Amino acid sequence: MEAFGSSKLRIAWALVFLFLSGLVFMAVKGVQGPEGSQVLVFGTSLPLGQDTLRNYTIGNLQPAMYWAGSLVMLLGGFFPLVARTQAATASDRATGLFIGSFWGFIHGAFLGQVALLPIWSLCLRLLKEPFPPELLRADLHGLLLGLQLLLWGAVFARLFRSNVGLALLFTILLRELGPKLSFFLDFGEDMGLTKGAVQVINVFHKLLPMAQLPSDPFSPLALPLSLGGPLLLGVLLAFLPMASAPAAGASGPRKAKRA
């Protein structure tokens, strides 16, 4: 657990976001009147027009919770997880993938949920209810997305062993590819694709992480593919042999021959 962050880091992280939560709770207030909705920030009125306060709050906080929770989990557990998957033997790499994914999820979930405290505080001040079901669903999807990104990050780290930064970049970019496939699911047959091709695209659509918050209710049946797919791929890559180190003195400069 200490490989993912020290106890001092977790204490400082919690104190900072508790302070921010208290600041948001004291500074922000939502007002719903006959002339429309408005938000008071440090006494300054921000009119929302005819848009209801609930629709405005839910519509803005849902993507924020989904993105923030998953991103914090990815950044909080990525590098320690990658370090566990770079062991010398294949069995140690596979074991490190499972153990590192578990502790990466636990530690990342802690950091992510603490980072969401100001958003929950803002929700309480604007809606007068602590845990709206729409935001709870966004939080749950964010946790699953964060774990999925961690697993895909371990896969890319095996593919880009010489540059872990590129692995992190491709992991973040991969989440943007998932929503693009929904276009082919909706209009694939109209574009001339067969039903079999659309089904294959649907499998990849469920396999890849999604940058956009899913509108469908949470389905446990999607877990075996969305989480089991990258986990199985990571295990298979863990058994690939690593590049052997050059022999001692092989890369060194050759001594000049004596005359």
Rosetta silent file (secondary structure, phi, psi, omega in degrees, C-alpha in Angstrom):
SEQUENCE: MEAFGSSKLRIAWALVFLFLSGLVFMAVKGVQGPEGSQVLVFGTSLPLGQDTLRNYTIGNLQPAMYWAGSLVMLLGGFFPLVARTQAATASDRATGLFIGSFWGFIHGAFLGQVALLPIWSLCLRLLKEPFPPELLRADLHGLLLGLQLLLWGAVFARLFRSNVGLALLFTILLRELGPKLSFFLDFGEDMGLTKGAVQVINVFHKLLPMAQLPSDPFSPLALPLSLGGPLLLGVLLAFLPMASAPAAGASGPRKAKRA
SCORE:     score description
SCORE:     0.000 S_00000001
   1 L     0.000  -35.814 -179.209    0.000    0.000    0.000 S_00000001
   2 H   -66.415  -21.962  177.945    2.849    2.373    0.759 S_00000001
   3 H   -65.848  -23.434 -179.232    4.057    2.015   -2.832 S_00000001
   4 H   -93.687   -2.373  178.882    0.950    3.920   -3.938 S_00000001
   5 L   148.274  142.129 -178.600    1.427    6.761   -1.466 S_00000001
   6 L   -78.333  164.895  177.387    2.499    7.365    2.098 S_00000001
   7 H   -65.092  -32.007  176.955    0.122    7.895    4.985 S_00000001
   8 H   -64.255  -38.616  177.360    1.275   11.516    5.194 S_00000001
   9 H   -62.651  -44.899 -178.488    0.179   12.030    1.607 S_00000001
  10 H   -65.405  -38.178  178.624   -3.276   10.597    2.306 S_00000001
  11 H   -66.648  -45.993  179.113   -3.681   12.736    5.422 S_00000001
  12 H   -63.958  -40.136  178.276   -2.615   15.906    3.609 S_00000001
  13 H   -60.422  -45.466 -179.141   -4.841   15.037    0.632 S_00000001
  14 H   -66.008  -40.899 -179.048   -7.856   14.567    2.905 S_00000001
  15 H   -64.914  -40.904 -179.442   -7.221   17.788    4.827 S_00000001
  16 H   -62.326  -46.116 -176.019   -6.923   19.874    1.652 S_00000001
  17 H   -79.066  -24.219  170.085  -10.198   18.630    0.177 S_00000001
  18 H   -66.332  -39.786  176.246  -12.002   18.839    3.500 S_00000001
  19 H   -63.146  -43.950  178.828  -10.963   22.488    3.631 S_00000001
  20 H   -64.550  -36.338  178.119  -12.191   23.027    0.064 S_00000001
  21 H   -64.382  -43.948  176.942  -15.474   21.312    0.909 S_00000001
  22 H   -63.927  -37.541  178.902  -16.020   23.616    3.870 S_00000001
  23 H   -65.179  -43.340  177.771  -15.150   26.638    1.735 S_00000001
  24 H   -64.417  -40.516 -178.548  -17.669   25.606   -0.933 S_00000001
  25 H   -63.127  -36.070 -179.082  -20.323   24.912    1.693 S_00000001
  26 H   -84.033  -24.447 -170.487  -19.975   28.402    3.178 S_00000001
  27 H   -97.876  -21.670 -171.950  -19.545   30.321   -0.092 S_00000001
  28 E  -114.546  141.980  177.471  -22.159   28.832   -2.447 S_00000001
  29 E  -151.902  138.284  177.740  -25.933   28.856   -2.176 S_00000001
  30 E  -102.128  138.668 -178.968  -28.705   28.081   -4.652 S_00000001
  31 E  -128.093  125.957  177.422  -31.888   30.133   -4.821 S_00000001
  32 E  -112.877  108.470 -177.875  -35.043   29.087   -6.710 S_00000001
  33 E  -120.310  178.114  179.126  -37.458   32.015   -7.072 S_00000001
  34 L   -65.920  -24.486 -179.768  -40.440   33.011   -9.221 S_00000001
  35 L   -90.481    3.117 -179.750  -38.159   34.942  -11.577 S_00000001
  36 E   125.607 -176.594 -178.860  -35.870   31.994  -12.171 S_00000001
  37 E   -97.664  153.287  175.323  -32.916   30.273  -10.552 S_00000001
  38 E  -152.727  155.426  178.587  -29.704   31.839   -9.364 S_00000001
  39 E  -117.178  130.690  177.997  -26.519   30.843   -7.605 S_00000001
  40 E  -101.190  119.409  178.876  -24.947   32.993   -4.914 S_00000001
  41 E  -120.077  110.183 -175.913  -21.136   32.776   -4.772 S_00000001
  42 L    52.364   39.630  178.301  -19.596   34.861   -1.970 S_00000001
  43 L    84.099   -7.974  179.484  -22.711   37.040   -2.137 S_00000001
  44 E   -90.186  129.118 -176.474  -22.503   37.569   -5.909 S_00000001
  45 E   -86.922  130.235  175.136  -25.644   36.537   -7.801 S_00000001
  46 E  -117.509   99.279 -178.086  -25.282   34.401  -10.934 S_00000001
  47 E   -69.500  142.237  178.907  -28.683   34.195  -12.693 S_00000001
  48 E  -107.875    0.442 -179.568  -29.510   30.963  -14.486 S_00000001
  49 E    74.647 -142.991 -177.341  -32.578   32.210  -16.340 S_00000001
  50 L   -85.897   -4.487  178.488  -35.523   29.845  -16.704 S_00000001
  51 L   -68.733  132.479 -179.090  -33.400   26.739  -16.338 S_00000001
  52 L   -68.734  151.495 -176.732  -34.283   24.914  -13.140 S_00000001
  53 H   -65.268  -35.492 -179.230  -31.619   24.721  -10.486 S_00000001
  54 H   -68.207  -46.793  179.759  -31.738   20.922  -10.358 S_00000001
  55 H   -61.956  -38.918  179.799  -31.281   20.454  -14.106 S_00000001
  56 H   -66.061  -44.094 -176.928  -28.424   22.946  -14.124 S_00000001
  57 H   -68.507  -49.523 -178.609  -26.673   21.330  -11.160 S_00000001
  58 H   -63.435  -43.587 -177.801  -27.093   17.715  -12.278 S_00000001
  59 H   -62.493  -29.460 -179.666  -26.163   18.495  -15.877 S_00000001
  60 H   -93.587  -30.737 -175.926  -22.867   20.106  -14.853 S_00000001
  61 H   -84.884  -26.041  179.303  -21.866   17.921  -11.912 S_00000001
  62 H   -59.566  -56.094  179.225  -22.458   14.536  -13.590 S_00000001
  63 H   -65.101  -30.599  178.905  -19.613   14.781  -16.148 S_00000001
  64 H   -64.722  -43.326  179.613  -17.387   16.468  -13.552 S_00000001
  65 H   -68.847  -40.708 -178.641  -17.752   13.571  -11.120 S_00000001
  66 H   -63.397  -42.750 -176.805  -17.362   10.957  -13.845 S_00000001
  67 H   -78.123  -44.413 -175.080  -14.177   12.510  -15.221 S_00000001
  68 H   -65.970  -45.594 -178.155  -12.544   13.643  -11.965 S_00000001
  69 H   -62.535  -43.876 -179.252  -12.975   10.369  -10.085 S_00000001
  70 H   -69.899  -38.091 -179.282  -11.626    8.206  -12.909 S_00000001
  71 H   -67.810  -41.867  178.566   -8.712   10.528  -13.705 S_00000001
  72 H   -63.490  -40.506  178.185   -7.557   10.721  -10.078 S_00000001
  73 H   -62.788  -43.086 -179.698   -7.720    6.927   -9.824 S_00000001
  74 H   -62.963  -50.244 -177.148   -5.661    6.513  -12.997 S_00000001
  75 H   -70.293  -29.098 -179.636   -2.956    9.008  -12.013 S_00000001
  76 H   -76.844  -23.467 -176.873   -2.880    7.794   -8.406 S_00000001
  77 H  -120.050   -3.455 -172.189   -2.297    4.144   -9.254 S_00000001
  78 H   -66.344  -56.858 -172.632   -0.721    4.047  -12.713 S_00000001
  79 H   -67.434  -41.691  174.517    3.016    4.304  -11.998 S_00000001
  80 H   -64.085  -34.846  177.102    3.091    1.973   -8.947 S_00000001
  81 H   -65.476  -42.703  179.007    1.020   -0.564  -10.918 S_00000001
  82 H   -62.267  -39.808  179.150    3.402   -0.370  -13.866 S_00000001
  83 H   -60.886  -34.302  179.271    6.366   -0.902  -11.539 S_00000001
  84 H   -73.982  -24.158 -178.664    4.798   -4.154  -10.310 S_00000001
  85 L   -92.012    7.200  179.287    4.304   -5.405  -13.876 S_00000001
  86 L  -108.410   26.931  179.903    7.963   -4.921  -14.838 S_00000001
  87 L   -69.427  169.127 -174.844    9.317   -7.821  -12.776 S_00000001
  88 L   -75.561  -36.938 -176.577   11.928  -10.173  -14.168 S_00000001
  89 L  -102.217  155.147 -177.949    9.823  -13.349  -14.293 S_00000001
  90 H   -66.170  -38.695  179.693    6.479  -13.855  -16.006 S_00000001
  91 H   -64.796  -39.242  177.621    4.781  -15.199  -12.872 S_00000001
  92 H   -67.053  -35.274  178.353    5.862  -12.152  -10.869 S_00000001
  93 H   -68.053  -42.171  178.868    4.563   -9.857  -13.615 S_00000001
  94 H   -66.450  -43.095  177.434    1.174  -11.593  -13.694 S_00000001
  95 H   -63.787  -40.432  177.942    0.942  -11.591   -9.904 S_00000001
  96 H   -63.463  -32.231  177.553    1.967   -7.929   -9.831 S_00000001
  97 H   -65.221  -45.215 -178.887   -0.800   -7.128  -12.302 S_00000001
  98 H   -69.263  -48.828 -177.490   -3.500   -8.619  -10.060 S_00000001
  99 H   -67.949  -42.630  179.832   -2.119   -7.293   -6.770 S_00000001
 100 H   -65.771  -35.694  177.579   -1.204   -3.903   -8.231 S_00000001
 101 H   -66.422  -39.225  179.365   -4.642   -3.523   -9.833 S_00000001
 102 H   -64.310  -52.478 -178.169   -6.327   -4.306   -6.523 S_00000001
 103 H   -71.207  -30.296  174.780   -4.271   -1.859   -4.464 S_00000001
 104 H   -64.466  -38.719  176.817   -4.320    0.691   -7.278 S_00000001
 105 H   -66.649  -44.722 -178.639   -8.111    0.578   -7.242 S_00000001
 106 H   -62.315  -50.303 -177.550   -8.276    0.855   -3.440 S_00000001
 107 H   -68.586  -42.365  179.167   -5.821    3.736   -3.229 S_00000001
 108 H   -65.852  -36.810  177.274   -7.160    5.474   -6.331 S_00000001
 109 H   -64.715  -38.915  177.289  -10.741    5.145   -5.104 S_00000001
 110 H   -62.652  -49.123 -179.354   -9.749    6.740   -1.794 S_00000001
 111 H   -63.127  -41.233 -178.269   -8.012    9.650   -3.504 S_00000001
 112 H   -67.694  -43.678 -178.770  -10.835   10.056   -6.012 S_00000001
 113 H   -68.118  -35.311  175.829  -13.668    9.959   -3.486 S_00000001
 114 H   -66.897  -38.416  179.316  -11.889   12.443   -1.236 S_00000001
 115 H   -67.116  -21.047  179.569  -11.336   14.723   -4.246 S_00000001
 116 L   -86.882   -3.408 -179.712  -15.098   14.619   -4.930 S_00000001
 117 H   -57.705  -42.532  176.623  -16.003   15.968   -1.478 S_00000001
 118 H   -61.755  -32.869  178.956  -16.215   19.600   -2.723 S_00000001
 119 H   -69.569  -40.788  176.072  -18.598   18.470   -5.488 S_00000001
 120 H   -64.445  -38.475  177.558  -20.837   16.694   -2.977 S_00000001
 121 H   -63.670  -41.578  177.213  -20.726   19.784   -0.784 S_00000001
 122 H   -63.643  -40.084  178.695  -21.734   21.947   -3.754 S_00000001
 123 H   -62.394  -41.371  179.815  -24.567   19.542   -4.549 S_00000001
 124 H   -64.069  -38.681 -178.593  -25.864   19.763   -0.974 S_00000001
 125 H   -73.261  -32.265 -176.430  -25.870   23.559   -1.055 S_00000001
 126 H   -88.581  -36.693 -174.454  -27.590   23.814   -4.422 S_00000001
 127 H  -106.612  -11.121 -178.449  -30.089   20.951   -4.253 S_00000001
 128 L    62.288   22.889  172.679  -30.570   20.560   -0.493 S_00000001
 129 L  -137.750  134.009 -170.516  -30.067   16.802   -0.880 S_00000001
 130 L   -72.947  -40.921 -172.376  -26.708   15.104   -0.152 S_00000001
 131 L  -134.104   82.674  175.495  -26.666   12.195   -2.628 S_00000001
 132 L   -64.098  143.685 -177.796  -28.879   12.522   -5.715 S_00000001
 133 H   -61.935  -31.201  179.397  -29.246    9.190   -7.568 S_00000001
 134 H   -65.020  -38.817 -179.536  -27.985   10.709  -10.823 S_00000001
 135 H   -77.573  -31.630  175.041  -24.699   11.715   -9.205 S_00000001
 136 H   -64.353  -39.079  177.149  -24.351    8.398   -7.383 S_00000001
 137 H   -66.203  -40.344  177.425  -24.642    6.633  -10.727 S_00000001
 138 H   -64.058  -37.627  178.207  -22.026    8.953  -12.231 S_00000001
 139 H   -65.920  -42.142  179.121  -19.724    8.237   -9.275 S_00000001
 140 H   -64.438  -44.439  177.493  -20.152    4.473   -9.695 S_00000001
 141 H   -63.726  -34.125  177.648  -19.431    4.651  -13.424 S_00000001
 142 H   -65.881  -37.780  176.578  -16.379    6.801  -12.640 S_00000001
 143 H   -63.909  -43.748  179.430  -15.004    4.121  -10.307 S_00000001
 144 H   -66.832  -38.596  177.519  -15.434    1.463  -12.979 S_00000001
 145 H   -64.501  -40.154  178.826  -13.879    3.712  -15.611 S_00000001
 146 H   -62.361  -42.738  177.451  -10.883    4.370  -13.360 S_00000001
 147 H   -65.765  -39.848  178.449  -10.281    0.644  -12.831 S_00000001
 148 H   -63.348  -40.445  178.022  -10.682    0.028  -16.553 S_00000001
 149 H   -66.154  -37.025  176.951   -8.148    2.758  -17.334 S_00000001
 150 H   -61.705  -43.222 -179.606   -5.699    1.251  -14.839 S_00000001
 151 H   -66.904  -42.323  176.940   -5.943   -2.136  -16.558 S_00000001
 152 H   -67.079  -32.730  175.931   -5.511   -0.634  -20.013 S_00000001
 153 H   -62.783  -38.781  176.647   -2.606    1.403  -18.668 S_00000001
 154 H   -65.771  -35.809  177.733   -0.889   -1.816  -17.589 S_00000001
 155 H   -64.752  -48.350 -179.553   -1.457   -3.229  -21.100 S_00000001
 156 H   -67.493  -30.185  178.328    0.067   -0.191  -22.804 S_00000001
 157 H   -66.098  -31.201  175.381    2.943   -0.165  -20.317 S_00000001
 158 H   -73.436  -31.228  179.698    3.894   -3.653  -21.515 S_00000001
 159 H   -78.789  -31.319  179.942    3.716   -2.489  -25.131 S_00000001
 160 L  -118.457   63.490 -175.895    5.734    0.701  -24.479 S_00000001
 161 L   -66.475  -26.790 -177.130    8.215   -0.589  -21.910 S_00000001
 162 L   -82.928  -10.561 -178.925   10.868    1.940  -22.902 S_00000001
 163 L  -150.882   96.943 -177.865    8.570    4.963  -22.355 S_00000001
 164 H   -69.903  -26.969  178.375    5.866    4.761  -19.706 S_00000001
 165 H   -61.230  -38.482  176.669    4.723    8.302  -20.493 S_00000001
 166 H   -65.977  -35.421  176.983    3.537    7.184  -23.918 S_00000001
 167 H   -62.216  -42.157  177.706    1.604    4.359  -22.282 S_00000001
 168 H   -65.807  -39.245  178.892   -0.214    6.874  -20.088 S_00000001
 169 H   -62.989  -47.028 -179.758   -0.916    9.087  -23.101 S_00000001
 170 H   -66.966  -29.705  176.862   -2.416    6.230  -25.127 S_00000001
 171 H   -65.992  -43.381  178.943   -4.486    5.169  -22.130 S_00000001
 172 H   -68.585  -37.994  179.447   -6.071    8.616  -21.874 S_00000001
 173 H   -69.991  -28.478 -177.770   -6.590    8.799  -25.638 S_00000001
 174 H   -63.861  -32.294 -179.483   -8.212    5.356  -25.697 S_00000001
 175 H   -67.905  -18.328  177.140  -11.145    6.596  -23.655 S_00000001
 176 H   -82.619  -15.509 -178.024  -11.951    9.021  -26.464 S_00000001
 177 H   -80.909  -32.031 -177.297  -12.255    6.186  -28.980 S_00000001
 178 H   -56.951  -51.832 -179.457  -15.095    4.358  -27.252 S_00000001
 179 H   -62.851  -26.026  179.978  -17.839    6.977  -27.796 S_00000001
 180 H   -66.749  -27.867 -179.711  -16.888    7.295  -31.473 S_00000001
 181 H   -72.039  -19.214  179.176  -17.884    3.667  -32.054 S_00000001
 182 H   -63.872  -25.702  177.040  -21.474    4.383  -31.011 S_00000001
 183 H   -62.763  -41.774 -179.808  -21.972    6.130  -34.368 S_00000001
 184 H   -72.691  -26.772  175.506  -21.335    2.859  -36.207 S_00000001
 185 H   -69.225  -35.734 -177.960  -23.693    1.033  -33.849 S_00000001
 186 H   -81.895  -37.870 -173.117  -26.511    3.435  -34.687 S_00000001
 187 H  -122.846   15.002 -177.010  -25.885    3.914  -38.410 S_00000001
 188 L   -63.583  -45.165 -179.020  -23.628    0.973  -39.337 S_00000001
 189 L   -68.464  -32.874  176.384  -26.250   -0.982  -41.236 S_00000001
 190 L   -67.796  -24.760  179.178  -27.376    2.175  -43.067 S_00000001
 191 L   -87.332   -0.120  177.818  -23.757    2.637  -44.187 S_00000001
 192 L   102.813    3.130  178.830  -23.658   -0.862  -45.674 S_00000001
 193 L   -77.111  146.745  177.848  -22.112   -2.816  -42.785 S_00000001
 194 L   -76.833  165.585  178.493  -23.381   -6.307  -42.129 S_00000001
 195 H   -64.931  -34.055  177.187  -25.036   -7.304  -38.861 S_00000001
 196 H   -64.069  -40.942  178.555  -21.966   -9.387  -38.000 S_00000001
 197 H   -65.975  -37.469  178.265  -19.683   -6.379  -38.419 S_00000001
 198 H   -66.360  -36.722  177.398  -21.986   -4.283  -36.235 S_00000001
 199 H   -66.087  -38.301  176.673  -21.887   -6.992  -33.548 S_00000001
 200 H   -64.462  -41.927  176.960  -18.079   -6.988  -33.640 S_00000001
 201 H   -63.300  -35.714  178.755  -18.089   -3.200  -33.249 S_00000001
 202 H   -64.998  -36.114  177.162  -20.494   -3.605  -30.336 S_00000001
 203 H   -65.203  -45.464  177.742  -18.015   -5.939  -28.611 S_00000001
 204 H   -65.497  -33.559  179.246  -15.210   -3.394  -29.003 S_00000001
 205 H   -62.312  -39.347  178.012  -17.599   -0.671  -27.853 S_00000001
 206 H   -79.785  -23.462 -178.102  -18.141   -2.509  -24.565 S_00000001
 207 H   -76.905  -36.852 -173.871  -14.483   -3.459  -24.282 S_00000001
 208 L   -84.573  152.557  174.850  -13.045    0.066  -24.538 S_00000001
 209 L   -69.245  154.304 -174.932  -13.320    2.745  -21.846 S_00000001
 210 L  -114.453  124.554  176.423  -15.875    5.479  -22.418 S_00000001
 211 L   -74.194  -27.328 -178.560  -15.087    9.186  -22.117 S_00000001
 212 L   -95.319  137.424  179.498  -18.794   10.000  -22.134 S_00000001
 213 L   -62.443  123.017 -179.233  -20.970    9.082  -19.172 S_00000001
 214 L   -62.109  138.207  178.398  -23.184    6.176  -20.300 S_00000001
 215 L   -84.102  -19.373  179.823  -26.877    7.049  -20.454 S_00000001
 216 L   -76.543  152.482  175.064  -27.942    3.437  -19.909 S_00000001
 217 L   -61.546  157.279 -179.602  -28.410    2.117  -16.361 S_00000001
 218 L   -61.233  128.065 -178.369  -25.516    0.263  -14.784 S_00000001
 219 L  -118.227  115.468  177.295  -25.358   -3.285  -16.144 S_00000001
 220 H   -64.652  -19.674 -179.291  -23.345   -5.933  -14.254 S_00000001
 221 H   -69.460  -18.676 -179.985  -23.285   -8.032  -17.444 S_00000001
 222 H   -81.710  -13.441 -177.184  -20.865   -5.539  -19.010 S_00000001
 223 H   -64.347  -43.741 -178.982  -18.231   -6.128  -16.321 S_00000001
 224 H   -57.502  -30.656 -178.755  -16.822   -9.423  -17.697 S_00000001
 225 H   -90.482  -44.354 -175.616  -15.976   -7.715  -20.980 S_00000001
 226 H   -71.113  -31.264  178.723  -15.070   -4.187  -19.899 S_00000001
 227 L  -104.754  -38.698 -178.940  -12.821   -5.340  -17.037 S_00000001
 228 H   -70.375  -30.333  179.948  -12.032   -8.948  -17.934 S_00000001
 229 H   -61.802  -58.141  178.742  -10.926   -8.049  -21.465 S_00000001
 230 H   -66.607  -29.215  177.568   -7.988   -5.771  -20.570 S_00000001
 231 H   -66.192  -44.099  177.896   -7.130   -7.953  -17.552 S_00000001
 232 H   -64.974  -40.367  178.070   -6.832  -11.051  -19.743 S_00000001
 233 H   -65.016  -37.938  177.814   -4.819   -9.121  -22.318 S_00000001
 234 H   -65.617  -37.711  177.950   -2.506   -7.845  -19.581 S_00000001
 235 H   -66.201  -41.897  178.862   -1.924  -11.384  -18.287 S_00000001
 236 H   -63.397  -40.581  178.772   -1.084  -12.619  -21.794 S_00000001
 237 H   -70.466  -26.535  179.050    1.378   -9.776  -22.309 S_00000001
 238 H   -65.617  -26.189 -179.090    2.935  -10.480  -18.906 S_00000001
 239 L   -89.856    0.117  172.380    4.106  -13.875  -20.175 S_00000001
 240 L   -73.923  139.672 -178.474    5.873  -12.369  -23.164 S_00000001
 241 L   -67.475  141.703  176.282    9.652  -12.418  -22.625 S_00000001
 242 L   -80.699  156.825  178.098   11.278   -9.131  -21.758 S_00000001
 243 L   -63.773  129.394 -178.377   14.159   -7.797  -23.808 S_00000001
 244 L   -74.011  144.463  179.802   17.389   -9.273  -22.472 S_00000001
 245 L   -72.604  145.922  179.298   19.998   -6.918  -21.150 S_00000001
 246 L   -64.971  147.441 -178.934   23.200   -6.598  -23.180 S_00000001
 247 L   -63.310  151.236 -177.780   26.140   -8.616  -21.983 S_00000001
 248 L   -62.762  126.974  177.726   28.640   -6.870  -19.773 S_00000001
 249 L    85.861   -5.354 -177.241   31.208   -5.072  -21.838 S_00000001
 250 L   -72.648  -33.578 -178.471   29.435   -5.756  -25.127 S_00000001
 251 L   -94.008   -2.428 -177.782   28.371   -2.145  -25.601 S_00000001
 252 L   -76.778  162.383 -179.871   31.567   -0.630  -24.255 S_00000001
 253 L   -69.143  140.422  179.915   34.219    0.888  -26.470 S_00000001
 254 L   -77.900  143.075  179.628   36.736   -1.522  -27.896 S_00000001
 255 L   -75.881  142.204  178.791   40.305   -1.137  -26.900 S_00000001
 256 L   -69.283  139.060  178.788   42.680   -0.128  -29.640 S_00000001
 257 L   -71.709  144.459  176.541   45.016   -2.844  -30.785 S_00000001
 258 L   -76.024  147.981  179.072   48.655   -2.396  -30.051 S_00000001
 259 L   -70.180    0.000    0.000   50.958   -1.890  -32.964 S_00000001
